Amino acid sequence: MYLSEAKSGEVVTIKRFLGGRRFVEKMNAMGLYEGSKIRIIRHAPFKGPVLIEEMESSVRIMIGLGMAQKIEIEKECH
C-alpha cells in the first residue's frame, strides 16, 4: 500500500521509499524515515497533496501526490 492510498485518520508506518537517493535524502530532510509512524490528516481534493503528521515529533508535512505514490506504507495493527 502507498501513502497516496491511505485514508484520513489512519496511522501507518513508512515501510520504504521507492525513489532514488535524492528522493530518500529529501524525505529524510523533512524528518521522514523508514520505520517512521505517521498519521494521515487529509487528502487535498483533485489529486492534491496529502497532509501528514509525523507521530514522534508532531510535525505536519504536506507531501505532493507524486511523492506520496513513492512511499510504501503499512497500516498499524490494533
Secondary structure, 3 states (H helix, E strand, C coil): CEHHHCCCCCEEEEEEECCCHHHHHHHHHCCCCCCCEEEEEEECCCCCCEEEEECCCCEEEEECHHHHCCEEEEECCC
